[in-house]
Each structure stands twice: as C-alpha cells, then as structure tokens.
Amino acid sequence: MEVISARRSFICDTGVWADRTTLHEAASHGRALQLQQLVESGVSVNTVTVDNITPLHEACIQAHPNCARLLLEAGAQVDVRTIHGSTPLCNACASGSLECAKLLLAYGAKVNPSLTALTASPLHEACIRGDVDIVRLMIANGANLEAYDVHFGPPLHIACAKGHVDCVRELLNAGANVNSVKFHETALHHAARAERTDLIELLVEFGGNVYASDNLGKRPLDYSAPGSPSEARLELYEGTPLGLQQLCRICVRRMLGTAAQKVIGQLDISHRIRSFLQHCDCPASLLMDV
C-alpha cells in the first residue's frame, strides 16, 4: 500500500504534511476496536505525520501488539522510516515490546536497516534499554553485531556504557568483537568509566585488552576512580597474564567469530570443555578433573 499524507495544507507554494490523525491516536493508545473500525471505514493505514510517523510506529513505540497486528494485516508498510530513520522494529525494541518485535519480524521487517546519523539499529535500541530477551531475538534473526552507530559505536559499547551485563554476555557469546573501537575507545573503557567490575571481568574473560588506549592515550584503568574496586581489578589484570586455558579459549572463539557457538556445539569433546569454550562464565576450575 502507498504511503500517503494524512491531510495536506499549503503555505504559499509549500506543501506541508499534516500532523497526527485519529488513526495515529488510536494506535498510540491501544484502542484496537476503534482502530479496526477506522480501517474498515477505508482510512489508510499508511498515513504519515510531518515526521513521517505512521500508526504502526505509534503502536510499536507504545507496545500495543494487537494494534500492530491489525495494521499489518491491513497492509501497513513494515519497514517505513520516520524522518529520523527509525523503523517500527526500532520502535518495538526501544519500547521493550517482545511481542511487537516478533510480529514485525514475522511480517518481514529488516533486522539490519541502514543506519543514519539520527537513528540506531534495532539491536542498539534493545541494548540501550537492556532487554536481554529482545537482544537475543535480534541476534537469532541475524542482527549485525558490529553495526556502527555514529553516537554509540557498536551495540557492545552502549550495552557496557549502560551497565547491562546480561546483554553484554549475550553479545559476546554470539561473537561480538570484544575489542571493537570507536575513536580507539573499547568496551572496557566504558565498563571502567561506569565502575562495573562485573563487566570488566566479563570483558577480560572474552579477551578484552586492558592495555588499549583511546584517542586521548588513556587505558581503561585511567577511567577508574582511585581506590575503587574497578581500579584494583584492572591493576590486577594489567599485572597478571592470562592463563593458558583462557588464552586457548579466546583464540578459538576469535578464530570462529560469530560461528563459535554453533561450531563448538558440534565438537566431539567433553561437555565441560564445550561449556568452557562456549560460555566464559563457566569457571575454569571445572576443567581440572577433565
């Protein structure tokens, strides 16, 4: 179905899009019955506002899956973008609506829409919110783990900056590059700045480089508060080399990249060794009796 303007008014010779319609309001407030009546009366489901926002955008950002389903069944464009570049899937991830996200993907929504200077990917939005279920869903549907946003860098960076350790773990287990950079800044810099020792430990377990310098020449340690637990942990890591088991695991995972989980799962090896290679929260002590 064609995207059309809601109403059009004219200022001199310049046409301008009208603002929100009754259809937008119904979708935004989750009024499924009213929405259905409007659709049945012939109102276009692809009506847009001045910012190119459709009723489907409204339904998804407000987490109303029933309204989103009605709109999609009536022919709403699944990947239409706002003036800032956001798709309905971006909105669903930003609102934390797993149902809307699944529905949009079932209707063919792109999990990797092209990024603009004003928008983030659906995976970025899920990481900002810290919704691990949606992060997992995006990854399972082929989300680009290294999608680069001009503000946040890759998804791993924003997940660390926000302190969402479960999302960070999902990204790393899926094969995200632990040492990806934005202006030479790594995820470890974010974890140190946030004073999150749990994130620091996790990143180092996956091969995070504690000696990496950003564009100011500062290491992660330089962003930790003096006398803090994160400073003590980073000093320990800087002064203590990784063990052979850890180095082997990092090497295997780095070579396999995003295929690590699948390939390691097919290896004819001990369950404990497989778990150690697949999940870096598996204690190395489990291997002592293998």
ZIHU-V416994 format. One record per residue. N is the residue number from 1. RES is the residue in three letters. SS is DSSP state (helix for helix, strand for strand, loop for the rest). Layout:
# ZIHU-V416994
N:RES:SS
N:RES:SS
This chain:
# ZIHU-V416994
1:MET:loop
2:GLU:loop
3:VAL:loop
4:ILE:strand
5:SER:strand
6:ALA:loop
7:ARG:loop
8:ARG:strand
9:SER:strand
10:PHE:strand
11:ILE:strand
12:CYS:loop
13:ASP:loop
14:THR:strand
15:GLY:strand
16:VAL:strand
17:TRP:strand
18:ALA:loop
19:ASP:loop
20:ARG:loop
21:THR:loop
22:THR:helix
23:LEU:helix
24:HIS:helix
25:GLU:helix
26:ALA:helix
27:ALA:helix
28:SER:helix
29:HIS:loop
30:GLY:loop
31:ARG:loop
32:ALA:helix
33:LEU:helix
34:GLN:helix
35:LEU:helix
36:GLN:helix
37:GLN:helix
38:LEU:helix
39:VAL:helix
40:GLU:helix
41:SER:loop
42:GLY:loop
43:VAL:loop
44:SER:loop
45:VAL:loop
46:ASN:loop
47:THR:strand
48:VAL:strand
49:THR:loop
50:VAL:loop
51:ASP:loop
52:ASN:loop
53:ILE:loop
54:THR:strand
55:PRO:helix
56:LEU:helix
57:HIS:helix
58:GLU:helix
59:ALA:helix
60:CYS:helix
61:ILE:helix
62:GLN:loop
63:ALA:loop
64:HIS:loop
65:PRO:helix
66:ASN:helix
67:CYS:helix
68:ALA:helix
69:ARG:helix
70:LEU:helix
71:LEU:helix
72:LEU:helix
73:GLU:helix
74:ALA:loop
75:GLY:loop
76:ALA:loop
77:GLN:loop
78:VAL:loop
79:ASP:loop
80:VAL:loop
81:ARG:loop
82:THR:loop
83:ILE:loop
84:HIS:loop
85:GLY:loop
86:SER:loop
87:THR:loop
88:PRO:helix
89:LEU:helix
90:CYS:helix
91:ASN:helix
92:ALA:helix
93:CYS:helix
94:ALA:helix
95:SER:helix
96:GLY:loop
97:SER:loop
98:LEU:helix
99:GLU:helix
100:CYS:helix
101:ALA:helix
102:LYS:helix
103:LEU:helix
104:LEU:helix
105:LEU:helix
106:ALA:helix
107:TYR:loop
108:GLY:loop
109:ALA:loop
110:LYS:loop
111:VAL:loop
112:ASN:loop
113:PRO:loop
114:SER:loop
115:LEU:loop
116:THR:loop
117:ALA:loop
118:LEU:loop
119:THR:loop
120:ALA:loop
121:SER:loop
122:PRO:helix
123:LEU:helix
124:HIS:helix
125:GLU:helix
126:ALA:helix
127:CYS:helix
128:ILE:helix
129:ARG:helix
130:GLY:loop
131:ASP:loop
132:VAL:helix
133:ASP:helix
134:ILE:helix
135:VAL:helix
136:ARG:helix
137:LEU:helix
138:MET:helix
139:ILE:helix
140:ALA:helix
141:ASN:loop
142:GLY:loop
143:ALA:loop
144:ASN:loop
145:LEU:loop
146:GLU:loop
147:ALA:loop
148:TYR:loop
149:ASP:strand
150:VAL:loop
151:HIS:loop
152:PHE:loop
153:GLY:strand
154:PRO:loop
155:PRO:helix
156:LEU:helix
157:HIS:helix
158:ILE:helix
159:ALA:helix
160:CYS:helix
161:ALA:helix
162:LYS:loop
163:GLY:loop
164:HIS:loop
165:VAL:helix
166:ASP:helix
167:CYS:helix
168:VAL:helix
169:ARG:helix
170:GLU:helix
171:LEU:helix
172:LEU:helix
173:ASN:helix
174:ALA:loop
175:GLY:loop
176:ALA:loop
177:ASN:loop
178:VAL:loop
179:ASN:loop
180:SER:loop
181:VAL:loop
182:LYS:strand
183:PHE:loop
184:HIS:loop
185:GLU:strand
186:THR:loop
187:ALA:helix
188:LEU:helix
189:HIS:helix
190:HIS:helix
191:ALA:helix
192:ALA:helix
193:ARG:helix
194:ALA:loop
195:GLU:loop
196:ARG:loop
197:THR:helix
198:ASP:helix
199:LEU:helix
200:ILE:helix
201:GLU:helix
202:LEU:helix
203:LEU:helix
204:VAL:helix
205:GLU:helix
206:PHE:loop
207:GLY:loop
208:GLY:loop
209:ASN:loop
210:VAL:loop
211:TYR:loop
212:ALA:loop
213:SER:loop
214:ASP:loop
215:ASN:loop
216:LEU:loop
217:GLY:loop
218:LYS:loop
219:ARG:loop
220:PRO:helix
221:LEU:helix
222:ASP:helix
223:TYR:helix
224:SER:loop
225:ALA:loop
226:PRO:loop
227:GLY:loop
228:SER:loop
229:PRO:helix
230:SER:helix
231:GLU:helix
232:ALA:helix
233:ARG:helix
234:LEU:helix
235:GLU:helix
236:LEU:helix
237:TYR:helix
238:GLU:helix
239:GLY:helix
240:THR:loop
241:PRO:loop
242:LEU:loop
243:GLY:loop
244:LEU:helix
245:GLN:helix
246:GLN:helix
247:LEU:helix
248:CYS:helix
249:ARG:helix
250:ILE:helix
251:CYS:helix
252:VAL:helix
253:ARG:helix
254:ARG:helix
255:MET:helix
256:LEU:helix
257:GLY:helix
258:THR:helix
259:ALA:helix
260:ALA:helix
261:GLN:helix
262:LYS:helix
263:VAL:helix
264:ILE:helix
265:GLY:helix
266:GLN:loop
267:LEU:loop
268:ASP:loop
269:ILE:loop
270:SER:loop
271:HIS:helix
272:ARG:helix
273:ILE:helix
274:ARG:helix
275:SER:helix
276:PHE:helix
277:LEU:helix
278:GLN:helix
279:HIS:loop
280:CYS:loop
281:ASP:loop
282:CYS:loop
283:PRO:loop
284:ALA:helix
285:SER:helix
286:LEU:helix
287:LEU:helix
288:MET:loop
289:ASP:loop
290:VAL:loop
